[in-house]
Structures are given as structure tokens and as C-alpha cells.
Amino acid sequence: MTLEMSSKEIKQDLSRRIEMVKQPGFLNSRIRPHFPDDGVNGGGWETRVLQLDGTGAATLEIGLGGQKVFAKFYRPDDEGAPLIYEKLKTLRAAGFGPGERYQVAEPLDVVPEYGMLLTKGAEGPAVSDFIGGDRDALFSGAVESARWLARLHSSPVRIGKPRSLAASSELLSVARRLAKVMTRSPGHLETADGMIRRMERMAEDTVDGLLVQGHGQYRPIHVFVGGPSVTVIDMDRSRPYDPSYDVVEFLVRLRKSVLKYAGSVEPADAPTRAFLETYVSAVPDRSYLANLSFHWARFILHGLNGEMKDDQTGEPEFDRIVAFYHSEFEDVLGGRFVI
């Protein structure tokens, strides 16, 4: 396998490995030992593919007698299952493991020949499950998510290659997506150019050298609040970088999801404020958020460009989302979310 594999070829390769793992012989020999004898209530194997689109790792849910584990299959160009297995072990040993309130998923096994990592499932619902529903639960979930993140960012652990501010700002991916948008929606150029010019002024006030252990994809769907613990999954991209990146990704995704399910972003305002206030009170100093507005503006521009790839002006949902991004951009530049 080479790094030049197409998305279609990668998806086929992932599918092939998943089918191997789903065979009864493999399940009984490699997966069964990770199910406690007293926790399995009979029944046969159940498997369900949760993620398989060729753009990232694939995930297979494996159940036996009411218990579940999760197998993750990595692309040939990913960091690799053995390295991520060791990363999780290191984090759990550094204060995110058994007996702790704030944890990372427990790694159970690694099968290098299949590029597969096996982990225990996280207890409880994901914070994303509260969006569009119980406002009190969403508020509490946001607070717990902030505490977990502050704990990670305050940890002395450093795993992975540090990512500079230039890299964590992902400006090259913004440029790449914008170039694609221009071929389909050239009318978006004036708006995008105006946003970029305003961000250029913001860039003058950014601070280099802020490096903490980051999550990599800190999102409401990855934070599980259940029983005595708050467990976060998908630590694959965890490495040292600017702390504001994780804060912003969580909040941008939270706010857009609330808009989608509630029809308004207003229900996200209180959880947003609670997240920021909780985070600031739990990290060593406020400088962790020195680049908050810049990262937030960049996330918004990137999201807007994504929507404009398939311009559907006149469609109510499309127009509402575009208006949301414009409003959020103005709020960020106006300092509404500054703590």
C-alpha cells in the first residue's frame, strides 16, 4: 500500500480488513478474551460498522451478550494503531485512567497486521446527545467537557510532534477549500476576501509558542458523561499545539449543532459561556486563550467555505446556516466571546 491510494482504494482496503475481523474465528480468538465472563449474558456476536467513508479511520462496533468494544482501523497514511495504543496507555498512566474522574478510552489490544486498535466503550451518553433536548444536561455536559479539556491542557504530558501556530491555524486547508469554492461559487470571493482581510489584522495580535497537549478533534460527540467518569475518545491526533484550537472546535461544533436541532443558536449561549468560564478557571492562566478569536474566526471561515461549495441560495436551511456563520464571525471579531 502506498500513500497515493485513492479514497476509493482506501475504503476498499478498510472494508477488507473489517470483513476479516468479523469472522467468527477471529472474534473468538482475539476479541472474546476482552469480554468478562461474568459480564456477558449469552447470545452471539453482533457487529456494526459505524464509520467507513475512506476519508479517515473506520470504526466497527463489536457486541457480545450486551457488552461492547470498538475496533478502529487506520488508513495506510495514518499514524498507526500501535502508536495510538501506546499514546492511550501513556495518557491513562498520567492521570486519565482507572479511578480518575476524567479519563481517556481504555485500549484493550492492537493488531498491527490489520492496522486495528481495540478499545473499551465509554460509559454514558455523549454530550452531543443532549443537543436539541435537555438544556440542563447540555449545560452540565459543557461544564464537564471544559474541565476535562483543562485537565489535559494542564498536564505535563507531551506526546507527538509539536504543531506550530501556523499549522494549527490550518490556513493552507482554508486556502485549498476556498480555491475549490471559487470554481462553483465565484460570487463568494468578495465575502471571503473581506473576512480574510479582517483576519489579517487579527493575526498581528496572535501569540506564538503556546503549546499544550491537545486532543486533535475535541467535539461534543467525543465526550461521554456517565456515572463516575467523563471519558473522551478519539485521541488519535493528540499532540502538542495551541490550546485555543480545542476550545474553539468544541464550541463551533456545539453551536452549529444546536442551530440545526433547535432552529436557533440561542440555546447554545449559556453552555458556551459556561464552557469558557469553567475552562479559564481551571487552567494555569488566561494566556491559554490568547489566540481564541483568531482560531474561532478561522473555523468560521472554513465552515462557511464548506457550505458554499454547494451553493443553494434560496433554500431556507442553507440561507440560515450562512447567516449563522456571518453572525458568528461578527460576534467573534466584536469580542462577544472574550472571557
VENPE-V595428 format. One record per residue. N is the residue number from 1. RES is the residue in three letters. SS is DSSP state (hx for helix, st for strand, lp for the rest). PHI is phi in radians with two decimals (none if undefined). OMEGA is omega in whole degrees, -180 to 180 (* if undefined). Layout:
# VENPE-V595428
N,RES,SS,PHI,OMEGA
N,RES,SS,PHI,OMEGA
This chain:
# VENPE-V595428
1,MET,lp,none,-179
2,THR,lp,-2.18,179
3,LEU,lp,-1.28,-178
4,GLU,lp,-1.59,179
5,MET,lp,-1.08,176
6,SER,lp,-1.33,178
7,SER,hx,-1.04,179
8,LYS,hx,-1.13,180
9,GLU,hx,-1.17,178
10,ILE,hx,-1.11,179
11,LYS,hx,-1.08,179
12,GLN,hx,-1.12,179
13,ASP,hx,-1.14,178
14,LEU,hx,-1.10,179
15,SER,hx,-1.06,180
16,ARG,hx,-1.08,-179
17,ARG,hx,-1.19,178
18,ILE,hx,-1.09,-180
19,GLU,hx,-1.10,177
20,MET,hx,-1.12,-178
21,VAL,hx,-1.20,-178
22,LYS,lp,-1.30,-180
23,GLN,lp,-1.21,-178
24,PRO,hx,-0.93,-179
25,GLY,hx,-1.06,-180
26,PHE,hx,-1.20,-179
27,LEU,hx,-1.04,-178
28,ASN,hx,-1.26,-176
29,SER,hx,-1.49,-173
30,ARG,hx,-1.88,-176
31,ILE,hx,-1.72,-177
32,ARG,hx,-0.92,-180
33,PRO,hx,-1.05,-178
34,HIS,hx,-1.61,175
35,PHE,lp,-1.82,180
36,PRO,lp,-1.15,-178
37,ASP,hx,-1.03,-177
38,ASP,hx,-1.48,-178
39,GLY,hx,-1.90,-179
40,VAL,lp,-1.81,-173
41,ASN,lp,-1.76,180
42,GLY,lp,1.51,-179
43,GLY,lp,1.66,-178
44,GLY,lp,-1.73,-180
45,TRP,st,-1.24,173
46,GLU,st,-2.28,179
47,THR,st,-2.24,-180
48,ARG,st,-2.57,177
49,VAL,st,-1.35,-179
50,LEU,st,-1.72,-177
51,GLN,st,-2.61,177
52,LEU,lp,-2.91,178
53,ASP,lp,-2.19,178
54,GLY,lp,1.50,-179
55,THR,lp,-1.58,-180
56,GLY,lp,-2.72,179
57,ALA,lp,-1.14,176
58,ALA,st,-1.78,-178
59,THR,st,-2.24,179
60,LEU,st,-2.10,174
61,GLU,st,-1.52,-178
62,ILE,st,-2.15,-178
63,GLY,st,-2.08,176
64,LEU,st,-2.63,177
65,GLY,lp,1.03,178
66,GLY,lp,1.56,177
67,GLN,st,-1.74,-177
68,LYS,st,-2.36,168
69,VAL,st,-2.30,-176
70,PHE,st,-2.27,178
71,ALA,st,-1.83,-180
72,LYS,st,-2.01,-177
73,PHE,st,-1.97,-172
74,TYR,lp,-1.74,176
75,ARG,lp,-1.13,179
76,PRO,lp,-1.04,-178
77,ASP,lp,-1.70,177
78,ASP,lp,-1.43,-179
79,GLU,lp,-1.04,177
80,GLY,lp,1.97,-177
81,ALA,hx,-1.03,-179
82,PRO,hx,-1.05,-180
83,LEU,hx,-1.19,180
84,ILE,hx,-1.25,174
85,TYR,hx,-1.02,179
86,GLU,hx,-1.17,178
87,LYS,hx,-1.08,179
88,LEU,hx,-1.13,179
89,LYS,hx,-1.09,180
90,THR,hx,-1.11,-180
91,LEU,hx,-1.14,179
92,ARG,hx,-1.14,178
93,ALA,hx,-1.28,-177
94,ALA,hx,-1.72,175
95,GLY,hx,2.00,180
96,PHE,hx,-2.08,-176
97,GLY,lp,-2.15,-174
98,PRO,lp,-0.94,177
99,GLY,lp,1.46,-179
100,GLU,lp,-1.60,176
101,ARG,lp,-1.19,-176
102,TYR,st,-1.95,-171
103,GLN,st,-2.29,166
104,VAL,st,-1.94,-178
105,ALA,lp,-1.02,-179
106,GLU,lp,-1.44,176
107,PRO,st,-1.36,-177
108,LEU,st,-1.83,-175
109,ASP,st,-2.87,174
110,VAL,st,-2.40,180
111,VAL,st,-2.13,-173
112,PRO,hx,-0.99,-177
113,GLU,hx,-1.15,176
114,TYR,hx,-1.84,-176
115,GLY,lp,1.00,-171
116,MET,st,-2.07,173
117,LEU,st,-2.01,179
118,LEU,st,-1.92,180
119,THR,st,-2.28,175
120,LYS,st,-1.35,178
121,GLY,lp,-1.26,178
122,ALA,lp,-1.44,180
123,GLU,lp,-1.45,174
124,GLY,lp,1.48,179
125,PRO,st,-1.40,173
126,ALA,st,-1.34,178
127,VAL,hx,-1.03,179
128,SER,hx,-1.08,-180
129,ASP,hx,-1.17,-178
130,PHE,hx,-1.51,-177
131,ILE,lp,-1.21,-178
132,GLY,lp,1.44,-179
133,GLY,lp,-2.23,-176
134,ASP,lp,-1.21,-177
135,ARG,hx,-1.19,179
136,ASP,hx,-1.14,179
137,ALA,hx,-1.16,178
138,LEU,hx,-1.15,179
139,PHE,hx,-1.06,179
140,SER,hx,-1.11,178
141,GLY,hx,-1.12,178
142,ALA,hx,-1.14,179
143,VAL,hx,-1.11,-180
144,GLU,hx,-1.15,178
145,SER,hx,-1.12,179
146,ALA,hx,-1.16,179
147,ARG,hx,-1.13,179
148,TRP,hx,-1.07,-177
149,LEU,hx,-1.13,179
150,ALA,hx,-1.08,178
151,ARG,hx,-1.11,179
152,LEU,hx,-1.14,-178
153,HIS,hx,-1.14,179
154,SER,hx,-1.55,-178
155,SER,lp,-1.25,176
156,PRO,lp,-1.35,-179
157,VAL,lp,-1.08,173
158,ARG,lp,-2.36,-179
159,ILE,lp,-2.20,178
160,GLY,lp,1.70,-180
161,LYS,lp,-1.28,179
162,PRO,lp,-1.01,-179
163,ARG,lp,-1.96,-177
164,SER,lp,-1.21,176
165,LEU,hx,-1.07,180
166,ALA,hx,-1.08,-180
167,ALA,hx,-1.30,-178
168,SER,hx,-1.21,176
169,SER,lp,-1.27,175
170,GLU,lp,0.93,-178
171,LEU,hx,-1.20,178
172,LEU,hx,-1.21,177
173,SER,hx,-1.22,175
174,VAL,hx,-1.08,180
175,ALA,hx,-1.12,-179
176,ARG,hx,-1.12,180
177,ARG,hx,-1.17,-179
178,LEU,hx,-1.11,178
179,ALA,hx,-1.06,178
180,LYS,hx,-1.18,-179
181,VAL,hx,-1.07,-175
182,MET,hx,-1.08,180
183,THR,hx,-1.32,-177
184,ARG,hx,-1.89,-176
185,SER,lp,-2.34,-177
186,PRO,hx,-1.05,179
187,GLY,hx,-1.18,180
188,HIS,hx,-1.36,-174
189,LEU,hx,-1.01,-177
190,GLU,hx,-1.06,179
191,THR,hx,-1.12,-179
192,ALA,hx,-1.10,180
193,ASP,hx,-1.08,179
194,GLY,hx,-1.13,179
195,MET,hx,-1.15,-180
196,ILE,hx,-1.14,179
197,ARG,hx,-1.09,178
198,ARG,hx,-1.24,177
199,MET,hx,-1.20,177
200,GLU,hx,-1.04,178
201,ARG,hx,-1.21,177
202,MET,hx,-1.12,-177
203,ALA,hx,-1.07,180
204,GLU,lp,-1.10,-177
205,ASP,lp,-1.80,179
206,THR,lp,-1.27,-177
207,VAL,lp,-2.03,177
208,ASP,lp,-1.47,170
209,GLY,lp,1.50,176
210,LEU,lp,-1.47,-176
211,LEU,lp,-2.20,173
212,VAL,st,-2.30,175
213,GLN,st,-1.29,-179
214,GLY,lp,-1.72,179
215,HIS,lp,-1.45,180
216,GLY,lp,1.93,177
217,GLN,lp,-2.62,-174
218,TYR,lp,-1.38,-173
219,ARG,lp,-2.39,179
220,PRO,hx,-0.98,180
221,ILE,hx,-1.25,-177
222,HIS,hx,-1.79,-178
223,VAL,st,-1.94,-178
224,PHE,st,-2.00,-179
225,VAL,st,-1.94,-177
226,GLY,st,-2.62,176
227,GLY,lp,1.04,-175
228,PRO,lp,-1.48,-173
229,SER,st,-2.33,170
230,VAL,st,-2.04,-173
231,THR,st,-2.01,180
232,VAL,st,-1.99,-178
233,ILE,lp,-1.90,176
234,ASP,lp,1.01,178
235,MET,lp,-1.58,-173
236,ASP,lp,-0.92,-174
237,ARG,lp,-1.68,-179
238,SER,lp,-1.11,180
239,ARG,lp,-2.90,180
240,PRO,st,-1.29,175
241,TYR,st,-2.91,-176
242,ASP,lp,-1.10,-176
243,PRO,hx,-1.11,-178
244,SER,hx,-1.09,-178
245,TYR,hx,-1.01,-179
246,ASP,hx,-1.11,-179
247,VAL,hx,-1.02,-177
248,VAL,hx,-1.19,-179
249,GLU,hx,-1.04,180
250,PHE,hx,-1.05,-174
251,LEU,hx,-1.26,178
252,VAL,hx,-1.10,-180
253,ARG,hx,-1.21,176
254,LEU,hx,-1.05,-174
255,ARG,hx,-1.20,179
256,LYS,hx,-1.17,179
257,SER,hx,-1.16,177
258,VAL,hx,-1.08,177
259,LEU,hx,-1.01,-177
260,LYS,hx,-1.12,-174
261,TYR,hx,-1.58,-177
262,ALA,hx,-1.77,-179
263,GLY,lp,1.42,180
264,SER,lp,-2.65,178
265,VAL,lp,-1.51,-176
266,GLU,lp,-0.95,179
267,PRO,hx,-1.11,179
268,ALA,hx,-1.55,-175
269,ASP,hx,-1.11,-179
270,ALA,hx,-1.13,176
271,PRO,hx,-1.07,178
272,THR,hx,-1.09,180
273,ARG,hx,-1.10,-180
274,ALA,hx,-1.12,179
275,PHE,hx,-1.05,-177
276,LEU,hx,-1.12,-179
277,GLU,hx,-1.15,179
278,THR,hx,-1.14,-179
279,TYR,hx,-1.07,-178
280,VAL,hx,-1.06,-179
281,SER,hx,-1.27,-174
282,ALA,hx,-1.88,178
283,VAL,lp,-1.75,-175
284,PRO,lp,-0.96,178
285,ASP,lp,-2.78,-174
286,ARG,hx,-1.21,-179
287,SER,hx,-1.10,178
288,TYR,hx,-1.02,-178
289,LEU,hx,-1.85,-178
290,ALA,lp,-1.03,-177
291,ASN,lp,-1.86,-176
292,LEU,hx,-1.00,-176
293,SER,hx,-1.13,-179
294,PHE,hx,-1.15,179
295,HIS,hx,-1.09,-178
296,TRP,hx,-1.13,179
297,ALA,hx,-1.09,180
298,ARG,hx,-1.13,178
299,PHE,hx,-1.04,-179
300,ILE,hx,-1.13,179
301,LEU,hx,-1.07,-179
302,HIS,hx,-1.11,179
303,GLY,hx,-1.15,178
304,LEU,hx,-1.11,177
305,ASN,hx,-1.04,179
306,GLY,hx,-1.10,178
307,GLU,hx,-1.15,-175
308,MET,hx,-1.30,177
309,LYS,lp,-1.03,179
310,ASP,lp,-2.15,-177
311,ASP,lp,-0.98,178
312,GLN,lp,-2.20,-179
313,THR,lp,-0.89,-178
314,GLY,lp,1.80,176
315,GLU,lp,-1.40,-174
316,PRO,hx,-0.93,-177
317,GLU,hx,-1.17,179
318,PHE,hx,-1.10,-179
319,ASP,hx,-1.10,180
320,ARG,hx,-1.18,-179
321,ILE,hx,-1.18,178
322,VAL,hx,-1.08,178
323,ALA,hx,-1.09,178
324,PHE,hx,-1.04,-179
325,TYR,hx,-1.10,179
326,HIS,hx,-1.11,-180
327,SER,hx,-1.13,179
328,GLU,hx,-1.09,-180
329,PHE,hx,-1.08,179
330,GLU,hx,-1.13,179
331,ASP,hx,-1.14,180
332,VAL,hx,-1.13,-179
333,LEU,hx,-1.18,179
334,GLY,lp,-1.44,176
335,GLY,lp,1.44,-178
336,ARG,lp,-1.08,-174
337,PHE,lp,-1.75,179
338,VAL,lp,-1.28,179
339,ILE,lp,-1.85,*
